[in-house]
Amino acid sequence: MKISFDDQVVFISGAASGFGRLAAERFYECGARLALIDVDLAKLSEVCDRFGERAIAMQCDVTSSDQLSAAFCDIDAKWGRLDVAINNAGKAQAVMNLECLTDHEWQQMLAINLSGVFFAMREQLTRMRAQGGGVIVNVASVAGVLGAPGLGAYGAAKHGVVGLTRTAAVENAREGIRVNAICPGFSETPMMSEIRASADSGLDAAATSRIPMGRIATPEEIVQALLWVSSNNNSFMNGASIVLDGGLTAC
């Protein structure tokens, strides 16, 4: 199956590393024009430089609705449309039980992982309604469909992302807008490294012992699914939360 995004404008948040960085590379290979944001402009610029005139890099903190609004105004000025939006920016939580979370840790998880998605979707939906259609894919997590021991604030935020996805899909289906989410399990990304750093040494063994396939995902496996979910080949999926977990939720 050939996946093409020729001349489509694709927005990706959190594009300086992890899924976002790899997604930018794969969307570019499929012909897309890229609007990339990240809080780390230096790393983002390294990513963007290889894409030439088909990409713009914008420093943006997704917890700021003002910064997001300005970024989308820049996209309007550059290309005048938005075809696909990948809301990927997120932050890992240090592993701890709920009662150990501070107010700051709780609020930070919700601000980055949930409010950041809402602020971005508000900008995206306004533009896609005006132009007559588009595709939004939110990067949630398997922690958004299951309990997440030790990751309670992160899991609560990701459950919220799944809820936003379903609501936006229903509200906008007749406007030609599809809104879906992908829910990866553990994958070998910088976020996984952050979680490892805050957990005991048995985290990997504990995680993989629960996964029927006996391993965690590669970033490529997640991004290939993301490409398909975003593409016109997937024209009738709407409001879905696609779990990519090696069989964990089937147990």
N, C-alpha and C positions, 0 to 999 in steps of 0.2 A: 504494500500500500504506500503510495507516494503522498507525503504530506508537504503541502506548499503554503507558505505565507507570503508569496511574492507581492511586494509593494504594500503589504499591510503594516500598520503602525502598531507595535507591540510594546506595552509598558510593563516593566518588571521592577518591583521594589526589592531591596536587599540584594542587589545585583553584583556586589563586590566579592561575594564568596559563596560557597556552598551550592545549594540548588539554584539560586539566582544567577550565579556566575555561569554555571554549566548551561542553564536554560538560555541565557543570552547567546552563548556560542551556538547552541543548536537552532534557535530561532533564526539567527543570522544565516546559518548554513541553509535554511529553508527559505531564504529570500526576504526576511522581514526587515523593516526599518525599526530601530530600537530606541525607546525612551527609557533610560536607566536611572534609577535613583538609589542612593545609599547614604547613610550618615558619614561614612568614611570616603571622602572624595578622592584621596590619594590612591587608594586601592581601586576605586571605581574607575578612575581615569586610566589606570593600567589595563583594565578590562576593555574599556571603551576604545582605546587607541587603535586596537587591531581591527576595528570595524569601520574606520574611515568616516565618510560622509553619511553613512547609513545609520549613524547612532549619535545620540547626545547623552552626556552624563551630567546629572544634576545632584548636588549635595542636598539631602533632605532628611529631616527627622520626622518619621511618620506619626509621632505623637503630637506634632504641631499641625493643626488644620490649616493655619496660615501658610506654612512652608509647602504643604501639599497643594494648596490652591495655586500658589505661585508656580510650582513645577508644572501643573497642568496648563496654566496659561502659557508657559514656555513651549509646551508641546503643541498647543493651538497655534502659536506663532510660527513654529517650525514646519508643521505638517497639516494643520487644520482638521485633523480627524484622529480617532482612536478606535482601532479595530479589536484589539485583544488586550486585556489587562490581567497581569499575574500579580496577585497580592501575596508576596512571599516573605517580606521582611518580618523577622521575629527574633526573639531572644530566649535562650534556655533558662530554666530555673535551677538553682542549686537544689540538690536532693535533700529534702527534709519533710517531716510530718507537718500537717496543717497547723497544729498548735504552736509550731516553732516559727512560723512566718511572721515577719514584722509588717507593719502597715506599709512601709516603703516597698518591700519586696512584693507584696500583694498588688499594690497600686501600679508598680512598674510592669508587672506581668500583664495586667489588664490594659495599661496604656499602650504598650508596644504591640502585643499580640492580638488585641481585640479592638480597641479604639482606633489604632492605626489602620486596620482593615476597614472599619466603618468610615473614617474620614476619606480614605482613598475611594471607596465604593461610591460615596456621595458625589464626588467629582466625576467619576467614570460614568455613573448612571445618567447624570444630567447631560453629558456629552453624547452618550450612545442613544438616548431617547431623541435628542435633537437631530441626529444623523440617520436615525431609522434602524439601528441595530448594533450589535457587538457581542463580544464574549468576555466574560469575567471568570477567572479561576482563582479561588482562594486556597492557599496552602494551609490546611488545618493540620491535623495529626491524628494518629490512632488514639492519642490521649483525649481527643475530642469526641470519641464514640464509646470509650471504655472508662472505667475508673483508672486513675493514674497515681498509684501509691508513691509518695515521695515527691510528686510533681503536681500537687493539688491546684496551685494558682495557675500554672501553665495549662493544666487540663481544663480548668474552668474557663479560661480565655478561649481555648480551642473549641470547647463545646459551644461557646458563644459564636465563634466563626461559623460553625456548622449551622447554627440557628439563623444567622444573618444571611447565609447562602440560600437557605430554603425560602426565607421570606422574600428576598430580592428576586429569586427565580419566579415566584408566583406573581409578585407585583408587576414584573416587567416582561413576562412571556409574550404577551400580545404586542409588545413594542419591538419584537425582533431581537431581544436580548436574552442570551442564555447565561445562567450563573450556576456554576458547579464548584465543588471543592474536591481536592485530593487530600487523603489522610495517610501520610506515610507512617510506618513504624520506624524503629531505629534504623538509621542509615549512617554511613561513614562520612560525616560532615563535620565542620568546625563546631556546630552545636552539640554533636555527640561528644566531642572532645571536652567541651565545657561541662557536660553532665558527668562524664567520667571523672573529671577533676574534683567534683564535689561529692562523689560516692565512694563506697569502699571498693576494694580491688576485685570483688566478685560480681560487679555489675554486668559485664559482658556474658559471663557464664549464666547468670540468673536470667538475663534477657533472652539469650538464645535457647535456653532450656524450655522456654514457654512457646517458642516459635516452631511449628511443625517442620518447616524447611531447615531448621537448625542453624540459621545464620541471619545476620542483619543485611539490609539492602545495600547495593551500590548506588551512588547518586545517579548514575546513568539509567538505572532501572526506573527510578522515580521520574526523571526528566523525560524519558521516552513516553511514559504514560501521560505526563503533563502536556506534551506536544499533541498527542492524539485527542485528549479531552478538549484542547483549545481549538482544534482544527475543524474545517468544514466537513470532514469525513464523519464527524461526530455530531450530526445536525439535529438529533432528536433527544439528546440527553439534556435535562434541565432540572436543577434543584437536587442533584445527586451528590453524595459524598463517597468518593471512590477510595476504598481502603486498600492500601498497598503494604501488606504486613506479613507476608510469608505464611498466612493461614492462622495468625494469632486469634483473630476475632471469630474464626470458625470453630474454635475449641469449646 
